[in-house]
Amino acid sequence: MSVSLIPHPSRRSRFWYVDIAVPAELLAIVKQPRVRRSTGTTDLTLARAEGARIEAEVRAEWQELARKAAQASPQHPLTGNTPPPATNAADAQASSRLIELPPPPVYDSPGKPTVLSRSVIERVCAMRMADWEKTLHDDRDINTGDKQKDRIAAKALAREMKPFSRRIGRMTRTVIARGNVARAWDDVAEQALEYAEDAGYLVASDDPLLHDFVLAFAETVAAANAVLRSLSRSDPIRNEVLRQATTALLRTGDSYHTDLLALAPSRVQHYAPAQGHWLTWMSIWLRLDAMPAIQHLEAVIKACNAPADADELVVLLCSKLGGSHGAELPMGATSFLLPRSLAWLIPLVCRQVRNEDDIDRTSKGAYSPLPRDNAQDFRARLWEVLRTSDSPEADAVLRGFLDERSLLSDREWILSIQDERKGKQADPTAWLPEDIQSFGALYRHRPRSNYQLYKLTTRLLADIKAGVEISENATDRLQVRDGDKEVHFQGFLKRQLDHRALNWFAVTQESTIDLNQRPDLRIEIPGLSALPVEVKLANLDHWTAEKLLERLEVQLVGQYLRADGVNYGVYVVGNTEPQRQWQRPGDRKLIGFAELVALLQARADDGRQQRPG
């Protein structure tokens, strides 16, 4: 997809939007430099697919406009605003009318606009009201196991919620009657159109009943203002009321975010850490401005009397931020999900919500999630947000995590995320229909990019390795024997790869590549860069650990990967003497083949982090 996906500029919609730049030669026809349309989804993967469809649709519309313009005025260029010279007054008038015609309206979503009617207005406003009612009535069911206490608590909560409920009731009656109270017309009109779009109703900006619709929708905004004024004076006594009121404001739109952010840093000072009110305001602070909130949280953790108290505090906060187990994390204006915030938040969470203390619910039947369940689920979803982020900043954050002491146990996971992200960045190549058929039958498909060739080769080499080491067929296990020389090992690998090539690629031995440097094997497909494969038999007497490391760095990386367009290489190390040992560089301790491979793998990982692309 050649266009970009962006969040809504004002953050009033959680959907991803397609941002398309209008080509210069079409500006005279389209009449605007950019087109923005909603994908109708918060899922980034679905948004990419929908974005590609929207892009194709928009470009088809532009082509049709260009065709009609060319038919209406064959000699009038697409660029510029000057009409061709008119031969008479009638022609001049017709040409003027052609140029002054307004462009067709461009809507924020694909599809046909909905014609507003009284029932549609009431339906959309009622849906907005239902969102409020759901927010304000979430968690009203109190169930502690003691019915007597539950009834008392429910009555107390109902009494405290009464002012909010009265405002909601008045708003409902006003919306149904389509009252005429409106504030900040342009802002409310934009909110009304965007909410209707999110609800599935595309409303044209020139609809005759748009005025009535905006007036009705304004009453919903007025109700939110009433809630904010109440919060500005003081917090409700019960934390459930505070949580419901602030959540309603957060869901209403970012016009209230500045006011909530102004309250949060001072309100957290009014309560002891881990209290309900403290957790609510702290979570709001993290959502709206994460960096200072994380710094404050670090200071609170250091001030805890015991490590267990700090752990419990972070568990409760993570449970508050993540919500119910498995629920979708809030997106949009959520500050703590930005990569620069995750660089600080993930180590903090992993330090206090440790992997080794996780609750294992596997095969233990039904259960009700505890705060610790929600916290470890929240930790996993923070990693997922970073893994799937489209921001280049996420790559820098992951590189920094490799040196983070609190994340040493997650190093392999971090490296796997980096490999996956680099693969996606390096390989935007889409599959063709025949690739899907091939994968369904063979579990692989023809490589169409350098990265796909590299991945296929490494998978085939792993298959060959398994055949030699663990095959039940004695003939397979004897393919590599003690006493073989490297040229025999290279020839064996070439034959095995040729057998698995399916005529997709060719394997050549000792081919010349860049400055007469010669890799042992070279995997070639027309139109793609060749993949160098360096092969070593580590048990041969002249191979020390130092020399094997040197060949990895100098020969494979320094020589073969210097060629233009060659970004991938494979280093194959074999051993036919199980008892053979090598001296480890540094302490000269004797190590076996498995430790030698781990040493080479670690050096390769370090080199991969330092090498761009």
SULDA-V296982 format. One record per residue. N is the residue number from 0. PSI is psi in radians with two decimals (* if undefined). Layout:
<<N/PSI> <N/PSI>>
This chain:
<<0/2.25> <1/-0.04> <2/2.96> <3/2.64> <4/2.28> <5/2.65> <6/2.88> <7/2.30> <8/-0.61> <9/0.00> <10/0.31> <11/-0.26> <12/2.46> <13/-0.11> <14/2.70> <15/2.53> <16/2.55> <17/2.28> <18/1.97> <19/2.18> <20/2.29> <21/2.23> <22/2.59> <23/-0.64> <24/-0.18> <25/0.02> <26/-0.63> <27/-0.43> <28/-0.80> <29/-0.53> <30/0.26> <31/2.57> <32/-0.45> <33/2.69> <34/2.26> <35/2.25> <36/2.55> <37/2.43> <38/-0.23> <39/0.30> <40/2.64> <41/-0.12> <42/2.09> <43/-0.66> <44/-0.82> <45/-0.60> <46/-0.64> <47/-0.78> <48/-0.78> <49/-0.63> <50/-0.69> <51/-0.70> <52/-0.74> <53/-0.73> <54/-0.80> <55/-0.70> <56/-0.77> <57/-0.76> <58/-0.57> <59/-0.70> <60/-0.74> <61/-0.73> <62/-0.69> <63/-0.72> <64/-0.74> <65/-0.70> <66/-0.79> <67/-0.68> <68/-0.67> <69/-0.65> <70/-0.69> <71/-0.58> <72/1.43> <73/-0.55> <74/-0.02> <75/2.10> <76/2.73> <77/-0.50> <78/2.62> <79/2.85> <80/0.14> <81/2.13> <82/2.81> <83/2.72> <84/2.38> <85/2.45> <86/-0.41> <87/3.07> <88/-0.64> <89/-0.77> <90/-0.71> <91/-0.72> <92/-0.71> <93/-0.74> <94/-0.69> <95/-0.72> <96/-0.66> <97/-0.77> <98/-0.57> <99/-0.03> <100/2.29> <101/2.60> <102/2.73> <103/2.54> <104/2.43> <105/2.04> <106/2.81> <107/-0.04> <108/2.61> <109/2.72> <110/3.05> <111/2.31> <112/2.56> <113/2.30> <114/2.10> <115/2.44> <116/3.04> <117/-0.72> <118/-0.64> <119/-0.73> <120/-0.83> <121/-0.66> <122/-0.80> <123/-0.76> <124/-0.62> <125/-0.63> <126/-0.71> <127/-0.68> <128/-0.69> <129/-0.64> <130/-0.75> <131/-0.82> <132/-0.69> <133/-0.75> <134/-0.79> <135/-0.27> <136/0.01> <137/2.43> <138/0.31> <139/-0.41> <140/1.93> <141/2.20> <142/1.66> <143/-0.06> <144/-0.32> <145/1.82> <146/-0.64> <147/-0.83> <148/-0.61> <149/-0.75> <150/-0.74> <151/-0.79> <152/-0.68> <153/-0.68> <154/-0.72> <155/-0.73> <156/-0.73> <157/-0.70> <158/-0.73> <159/-0.49> <160/-0.16> <161/-0.75> <162/-0.70> <163/-0.72> <164/-0.65> <165/-0.73> <166/-0.72> <167/-0.71> <168/-0.77> <169/-0.69> <170/-0.72> <171/-0.81> <172/-0.66> <173/-0.69> <174/-0.79> <175/-0.65> <176/-0.07> <177/1.07> <178/2.94> <179/0.48> <180/2.15> <181/2.39> <182/2.58> <183/1.22> <184/-0.86> <185/-0.74> <186/-0.79> <187/-0.67> <188/-0.73> <189/-0.76> <190/-0.74> <191/-0.78> <192/-0.72> <193/-0.68> <194/-0.73> <195/-0.69> <196/-0.79> <197/-0.54> <198/-0.05> <199/0.19> <200/1.89> <201/1.96> <202/2.22> <203/2.56> <204/-0.22> <205/0.35> <206/2.38> <207/-0.52> <208/0.24> <209/-0.66> <210/-0.82> <211/-0.66> <212/-0.77> <213/-0.70> <214/-0.75> <215/-0.71> <216/-0.48> <217/-0.51> <218/-0.54> <219/-0.71> <220/-0.67> <221/-0.64> <222/-0.70> <223/-0.66> <224/-0.67> <225/-0.71> <226/-0.75> <227/-0.70> <228/-0.67> <229/-0.74> <230/-0.60> <231/-0.51> <232/-0.82> <233/2.84> <234/2.57> <235/2.69> <236/-0.73> <237/2.33> <238/-0.51> <239/-0.68> <240/-0.76> <241/-0.80> <242/-0.77> <243/-0.69> <244/-0.80> <245/-0.65> <246/-0.68> <247/-0.72> <248/-0.70> <249/-0.65> <250/-0.39> <251/-0.67> <252/2.88> <253/-0.01> <254/-0.32> <255/-0.07> <256/-0.69> <257/-0.72> <258/-0.75> <259/-0.68> <260/-0.58> <261/-0.52> <262/-0.64> <263/-0.90> <264/-0.59> <265/-0.61> <266/-0.57> <267/-0.39> <268/-0.30> <269/-0.22> <270/2.70> <271/2.50> <272/2.52> <273/-0.17> <274/2.72> <275/-0.79> <276/-0.68> <277/-0.77> <278/-0.69> <279/-0.86> <280/-0.59> <281/-0.70> <282/-0.66> <283/-0.76> <284/-0.77> <285/-0.62> <286/-0.62> <287/-0.54> <288/1.47> <289/-0.67> <290/-0.94> <291/-0.54> <292/-0.70> <293/-0.69> <294/-0.74> <295/-0.71> <296/-0.71> <297/-0.74> <298/-0.70> <299/-0.70> <300/-0.76> <301/-0.50> <302/-0.11> <303/2.52> <304/-0.55> <305/2.62> <306/-0.63> <307/-0.61> <308/-0.70> <309/-0.73> <310/-0.80> <311/-0.68> <312/-0.83> <313/-0.63> <314/-0.81> <315/-0.70> <316/-0.74> <317/-0.69> <318/-0.67> <319/-0.76> <320/-0.68> <321/-0.37> <322/-2.66> <323/2.71> <324/2.18> <325/-0.04> <326/2.74> <327/2.36> <328/2.53> <329/2.44> <330/-2.60> <331/-2.05> <332/0.30> <333/1.89> <334/-0.60> <335/-0.13> <336/-0.02> <337/2.56> <338/-0.70> <339/-0.50> <340/-0.70> <341/-0.47> <342/-0.50> <343/-0.62> <344/-0.72> <345/-0.84> <346/-0.66> <347/-0.83> <348/-0.76> <349/-0.50> <350/-0.61> <351/-0.52> <352/1.42> <353/2.55> <354/-0.71> <355/-0.27> <356/0.11> <357/2.60> <358/2.17> <359/1.95> <360/0.12> <361/2.23> <362/0.58> <363/0.33> <364/-3.01> <365/2.60> <366/2.78> <367/2.12> <368/2.36> <369/2.94> <370/-0.60> <371/-0.64> <372/-0.81> <373/-0.64> <374/-0.79> <375/-0.53> <376/-0.70> <377/-0.74> <378/-0.80> <379/-0.63> <380/-0.46> <381/-0.75> <382/-0.69> <383/-0.69> <384/-0.78> <385/-0.68> <386/-0.66> <387/0.06> <388/2.45> <389/-0.07> <390/2.33> <391/-0.39> <392/-0.49> <393/-0.59> <394/-0.71> <395/-0.65> <396/-0.77> <397/-0.69> <398/-0.70> <399/-0.55> <400/-0.43> <401/-0.42> <402/0.09> <403/2.10> <404/-0.65> <405/-0.14> <406/0.34> <407/-0.67> <408/-0.27> <409/0.18> <410/-0.80> <411/-0.67> <412/-0.73> <413/-0.76> <414/-0.67> <415/-0.64> <416/-0.75> <417/-0.75> <418/-0.77> <419/-0.77> <420/-0.73> <421/-0.66> <422/-0.76> <423/-0.67> <424/-0.62> <425/-0.30> <426/1.39> <427/0.10> <428/2.23> <429/2.63> <430/2.57> <431/2.85> <432/-0.67> <433/-0.44> <434/-0.69> <435/-0.73> <436/-0.74> <437/-0.74> <438/-0.65> <439/-0.56> <440/-0.65> <441/-0.10> <442/0.44> <443/2.86> <444/2.93> <445/2.23> <446/2.38> <447/0.16> <448/2.87> <449/-0.69> <450/-0.74> <451/-0.62> <452/-0.73> <453/-0.81> <454/-0.71> <455/-0.74> <456/-0.77> <457/-0.60> <458/-0.70> <459/-0.68> <460/-0.66> <461/-0.64> <462/-0.72> <463/-0.76> <464/-0.79> <465/-0.66> <466/-0.60> <467/-0.68> <468/-0.64> <469/0.15> <470/2.53> <471/-0.16> <472/2.03> <473/-0.56> <474/-0.71> <475/-0.73> <476/-0.42> <477/0.11> <478/-0.58> <479/2.08> <480/2.75> <481/2.37> <482/-0.17> <483/2.61> <484/2.92> <485/-0.61> <486/-0.58> <487/-0.73> <488/-0.74> <489/-0.76> <490/-0.66> <491/-0.80> <492/-0.69> <493/-0.79> <494/-0.73> <495/-0.71> <496/-0.70> <497/-0.71> <498/-0.52> <499/0.06> <500/-0.47> <501/0.51> <502/0.34> <503/-0.58> <504/2.89> <505/2.52> <506/2.11> <507/2.63> <508/2.34> <509/0.85> <510/2.80> <511/2.36> <512/2.14> <513/1.88> <514/0.58> <515/0.38> <516/2.47> <517/1.86> <518/2.72> <519/-0.76> <520/2.71> <521/2.14> <522/2.18> <523/2.38> <524/2.27> <525/2.33> <526/-0.19> <527/2.76> <528/2.46> <529/2.60> <530/1.99> <531/2.42> <532/2.02> <533/2.28> <534/2.26> <535/2.47> <536/1.77> <537/-0.37> <538/-0.21> <539/2.53> <540/-0.59> <541/-0.09> <542/1.86> <543/2.93> <544/-0.70> <545/-0.74> <546/-0.66> <547/-0.69> <548/-0.70> <549/-0.72> <550/-0.62> <551/-0.84> <552/-0.80> <553/-0.79> <554/-0.99> <555/-0.93> <556/-0.86> <557/-0.47> <558/-1.07> <559/-0.59> <560/0.10> <561/-0.42> <562/2.51> <563/2.22> <564/-0.08> <565/1.82> <566/-0.06> <567/2.55> <568/2.81> <569/2.36> <570/1.89> <571/2.17> <572/2.18> <573/2.96> <574/2.25> <575/0.09> <576/1.70> <577/-0.49> <578/-0.08> <579/2.45> <580/2.75> <581/2.67> <582/2.19> <583/2.33> <584/2.45> <585/-1.37> <586/-0.07> <587/0.32> <588/2.46> <589/2.32> <590/2.74> <591/-3.07> <592/-0.68> <593/-0.73> <594/-0.58> <595/-0.76> <596/-0.73> <597/-0.66> <598/-0.79> <599/-0.69> <600/-0.73> <601/-0.72> <602/-0.67> <603/-0.70> <604/-0.73> <605/-0.74> <606/-0.61> <607/-0.61> <608/-0.57> <609/-0.42> <610/2.14> <611/2.61> <612/*>>
